[in-house]
Amino acid sequence: MNGISDGTGETLRGPNAAAREPYHRRPHSLEVRWLGRIEFAEALALQEEIVANKRNARSLEDQLLLLEHEPVYTIGRTPDQSSLSATGRARRGELGAAHLPHPLFSINRGGQATYHGPGQLMGYPIIDLRRCGQDLHRYLRWLEQLLIELVAEYGIAASRRESLTGVWIGNRKIASIGVGVRHWITMHGFALNVCGDLSAFNHIVPCGINNVEMTSIEKETGRVFSVADVAAALRKLALNRIMGLRAAPEAETINVNG
């Protein structure tokens, strides 16, 4: 896997201890960490640990974890499990994990089923929204804009779609977003398709949207980019854009159950 420079001449390589050092440290800024490829359960435990620490020590820096997962499906907090079916209908044997080729995790985020795996850049921002006007909707739009600007660096003109969270190129979806919030501290985040095989999405209804076509940077450009290289580009963009999120005016608060 390609290394990513932290801007000081140090290069971070692979999913080992050295790779998990922060790219950048600045008081009250954003710590961006490249974790390489790790299991979903490990990343979830790390998020929960950071959220708990931030809840107890509000002065801790916000963090953005960047990584790839081994193949896995996830679904959010919803009684409607129909997106776990390839057809979107509750047929015998289609719901639950039995028919899926990879493990399934039910997690504390919004949204329906999705797939994560190699070739996909995962981003888990752990951000204290009390510093950002306690505006969850604005945070979601900030994530979308961050990804729109990122793929624009690769010559891709992406956009939002009304009432459909995520990043789109026409009717093709290149990035999915699903967040959880505990005591106004965010977890989970986004999945950007960079390269590789997308056929695992065929076993579900991605994000519960029928007939959606999933795409990637590779499919849209005809060029192959490594996830690590795209993570490096995102790191620079996120560090430049984080103050824009924190500069949000105080907004009407949204009742978020932690």
C-alpha positions as CSV (number, residue, x, y, z in Angstrom):
1,M,0.0,0.0,0.0
2,N,1.3,3.5,-0.8
3,G,2.4,5.7,2.0
4,I,0.9,9.1,2.9
5,S,3.1,11.9,4.0
6,D,2.1,13.9,7.0
7,G,3.6,17.1,5.7
8,T,6.7,16.9,7.9
9,G,8.6,14.4,5.8
10,E,7.3,11.3,7.7
11,T,5.5,8.7,5.7
12,L,2.7,6.5,7.2
13,R,2.7,2.9,5.9
14,G,0.2,0.1,6.3
15,P,-2.2,-0.8,9.1
16,N,0.4,-1.1,11.8
17,A,1.2,0.9,14.9
18,A,3.3,3.5,13.1
19,A,0.5,4.0,10.5
20,R,-1.9,4.9,13.3
21,E,0.0,8.0,14.4
22,P,-1.8,11.2,13.5
23,Y,-1.0,13.1,10.3
24,H,-1.2,16.4,12.0
25,R,-1.6,17.8,15.5
26,R,-2.8,21.3,16.2
27,P,-4.6,22.4,19.4
28,H,-8.4,22.5,18.8
29,S,-8.0,21.4,15.2
30,L,-8.6,18.1,13.5
31,E,-6.4,15.0,13.9
32,V,-6.5,12.9,10.7
33,R,-5.4,9.3,11.0
34,W,-4.8,6.7,8.3
35,L,-5.5,3.2,9.6
36,G,-5.0,1.2,6.5
37,R,-7.2,-1.9,6.1
38,I,-8.8,-3.1,9.3
39,E,-11.8,-5.2,10.3
40,F,-15.1,-3.4,10.9
41,A,-15.4,-4.5,14.5
42,E,-12.0,-3.0,15.3
43,A,-12.8,0.3,13.8
44,L,-16.2,0.4,15.6
45,A,-14.5,-0.3,18.9
46,L,-12.0,2.5,18.2
47,Q,-14.7,5.0,17.4
48,E,-16.6,4.1,20.6
49,E,-13.5,4.6,22.7
50,I,-12.7,8.0,21.1
51,V,-16.4,9.2,21.6
52,A,-16.3,8.1,25.2
53,N,-13.0,9.9,25.8
54,K,-14.3,13.1,24.1
55,R,-17.5,13.0,26.2
56,N,-15.4,13.0,29.3
57,A,-12.8,15.5,28.1
58,R,-14.4,18.1,25.9
59,S,-11.0,19.7,25.1
60,L,-9.8,16.7,23.2
61,E,-9.2,17.2,19.5
62,D,-11.8,16.2,16.9
63,Q,-10.6,13.3,14.8
64,L,-11.1,11.9,11.3
65,L,-10.3,8.2,10.9
66,L,-9.5,7.2,7.3
67,L,-9.4,3.5,6.4
68,E,-10.5,0.5,4.3
69,H,-12.5,-2.4,5.6
70,E,-12.5,-6.1,4.9
71,P,-15.7,-7.0,3.2
72,V,-18.8,-6.3,5.4
73,Y,-22.4,-5.2,5.2
74,T,-23.9,-2.8,7.7
75,I,-27.4,-1.6,8.4
76,G,-28.6,1.3,10.6
77,R,-31.2,1.6,13.3
78,T,-34.4,0.8,11.5
79,P,-37.2,-1.8,11.9
80,D,-37.4,-2.0,8.1
81,Q,-34.8,-4.6,7.0
82,S,-36.0,-4.9,3.4
83,S,-32.8,-3.3,2.0
84,L,-31.0,-6.5,3.1
85,S,-32.8,-8.3,0.2
86,A,-31.5,-8.0,-3.3
87,T,-35.1,-7.4,-4.4
88,G,-36.2,-5.0,-1.7
89,R,-39.0,-7.5,-0.8
90,A,-39.3,-9.7,2.2
91,R,-38.9,-13.1,0.6
92,R,-38.1,-16.2,2.5
93,G,-34.4,-16.6,3.1
94,E,-33.5,-13.2,1.7
95,L,-33.6,-11.1,4.9
96,G,-31.0,-11.2,7.6
97,A,-27.4,-12.2,6.9
98,A,-27.9,-15.8,5.7
99,H,-27.9,-15.0,2.0
100,L,-25.1,-12.4,2.2
101,P,-21.6,-13.3,1.1
102,H,-20.0,-11.2,3.9
103,P,-20.7,-10.5,7.6
104,L,-23.5,-8.2,8.6
105,F,-23.4,-5.6,11.4
106,S,-26.4,-3.7,12.8
107,I,-25.0,-0.4,14.1
108,N,-26.1,2.9,15.6
109,R,-26.3,5.1,12.5
110,G,-29.1,6.2,10.4
111,G,-29.9,4.6,7.1
112,Q,-30.5,1.3,5.4
113,A,-28.1,-1.5,4.3
114,T,-24.8,-0.8,2.5
115,Y,-21.5,-2.6,1.7
116,H,-18.0,-1.7,2.7
117,G,-14.8,-3.4,1.4
118,P,-11.5,-3.1,-0.3
119,G,-11.3,-0.2,-2.8
120,Q,-13.6,2.0,-0.7
121,L,-12.4,4.9,1.4
122,M,-14.1,5.0,4.7
123,G,-14.2,8.2,6.7
124,Y,-15.2,8.3,10.3
125,P,-15.3,11.9,11.6
126,I,-15.5,12.1,15.4
127,I,-16.5,15.7,15.8
128,D,-18.0,17.6,18.8
129,L,-21.0,19.3,17.2
130,R,-21.3,21.6,20.3
131,R,-18.4,23.4,18.6
132,C,-20.4,23.6,15.4
133,G,-23.7,25.1,16.3
134,Q,-25.3,21.7,17.2
135,D,-26.7,21.5,13.7
136,L,-26.8,17.9,12.5
137,H,-28.2,18.8,9.1
138,R,-25.5,21.3,8.4
139,Y,-22.9,18.7,9.4
140,L,-24.4,16.3,6.8
141,R,-24.3,18.9,4.1
142,W,-20.6,19.7,5.1
143,L,-19.7,16.0,4.6
144,E,-21.4,16.0,1.2
145,Q,-19.6,19.2,0.1
146,L,-16.3,17.8,1.3
147,L,-16.7,14.7,-0.9
148,I,-18.0,16.7,-3.9
149,E,-14.9,18.9,-3.8
150,L,-12.7,15.8,-3.4
151,V,-14.0,14.0,-6.5
152,A,-13.8,17.3,-8.4
153,E,-10.0,17.0,-8.0
154,Y,-10.3,13.9,-10.2
155,G,-12.4,15.6,-12.8
156,I,-15.7,14.3,-11.6
157,A,-18.7,16.7,-11.5
158,A,-20.8,15.3,-8.6
159,S,-23.7,16.8,-6.7
160,R,-26.4,16.3,-4.0
161,R,-29.8,14.9,-4.7
162,E,-32.9,16.3,-3.0
163,S,-33.9,14.2,0.0
164,L,-31.2,11.6,-0.8
165,T,-28.2,12.0,1.5
166,G,-24.9,11.1,-0.3
167,V,-23.0,12.2,-3.4
168,W,-24.2,11.5,-6.9
169,I,-23.2,11.8,-10.5
170,G,-26.6,12.0,-12.2
171,N,-28.4,8.8,-11.0
172,R,-25.2,7.0,-10.1
173,K,-24.1,7.1,-6.4
174,I,-20.4,7.4,-5.7
175,A,-20.5,8.0,-1.9
176,S,-22.8,7.1,0.9
177,I,-23.2,8.8,4.3
178,G,-24.6,7.5,7.5
179,V,-23.9,9.0,10.9
180,G,-24.5,8.4,14.5
181,V,-24.5,11.0,17.2
182,R,-24.0,10.5,21.0
183,H,-24.2,13.6,23.2
184,W,-23.6,15.7,20.1
185,I,-20.4,13.8,19.2
186,T,-20.5,12.2,15.8
187,M,-19.4,8.7,14.7
188,H,-19.6,6.6,11.6
189,G,-19.5,8.8,8.5
190,F,-19.0,8.2,4.8
191,A,-17.9,5.6,2.3
192,L,-16.4,6.8,-1.0
193,N,-16.1,4.2,-3.8
194,V,-12.6,4.6,-5.2
195,C,-11.8,1.5,-7.2
196,G,-12.3,-2.3,-7.6
197,D,-15.3,-4.6,-7.7
198,L,-18.7,-3.2,-6.8
199,S,-20.7,-6.5,-7.3
200,A,-21.2,-7.0,-3.6
201,F,-23.8,-4.2,-3.7
202,N,-25.9,-6.5,-5.9
203,H,-26.9,-8.6,-2.9
204,I,-28.7,-5.7,-1.2
205,V,-30.7,-2.6,-2.1
206,P,-28.0,0.0,-1.4
207,C,-29.2,2.6,1.1
208,G,-32.7,1.3,0.5
209,I,-32.9,3.0,-2.9
210,N,-34.3,0.8,-5.6
211,N,-32.5,0.5,-8.9
212,V,-29.6,2.7,-7.7
213,E,-26.4,2.3,-9.7
214,M,-23.2,2.4,-7.6
215,T,-20.2,3.9,-9.2
216,S,-16.6,4.8,-8.3
217,I,-13.8,7.1,-9.2
218,E,-12.3,4.4,-11.3
219,K,-15.5,3.8,-13.2
220,E,-16.1,7.5,-13.8
221,T,-12.6,8.3,-14.9
222,G,-11.3,5.1,-16.4
223,R,-8.2,5.4,-14.2
224,V,-7.1,3.5,-11.1
225,F,-6.2,5.4,-7.9
226,S,-5.2,3.8,-4.6
227,V,-7.4,4.3,-1.6
228,A,-4.3,5.6,0.3
229,D,-3.7,8.3,-2.4
230,V,-7.3,9.5,-2.3
231,A,-7.1,9.5,1.5
232,A,-4.1,11.8,1.3
233,A,-6.1,14.2,-0.9
234,L,-9.1,14.1,1.5
235,R,-6.8,14.7,4.5
236,K,-5.6,18.0,3.0
237,L,-9.1,19.1,2.0
238,A,-10.6,18.2,5.4
239,L,-7.9,20.2,7.3
240,N,-8.7,23.2,5.1
241,R,-12.5,22.9,5.5
242,I,-13.0,22.0,9.2
243,M,-13.0,25.7,10.4
244,G,-15.9,26.3,8.0
245,L,-17.9,23.8,9.9
246,R,-17.0,25.2,13.2
247,A,-17.8,28.7,12.1
248,A,-21.4,27.7,11.8
249,P,-23.8,30.2,13.5
250,E,-25.8,29.0,16.4
251,A,-28.7,27.1,15.0
252,E,-32.0,25.7,16.3
253,T,-30.9,22.5,18.0
254,I,-32.1,19.1,16.8
255,N,-33.2,16.6,19.4
256,V,-30.7,13.8,19.0
257,N,-31.0,10.8,21.4
258,G,-27.6,9.6,22.4
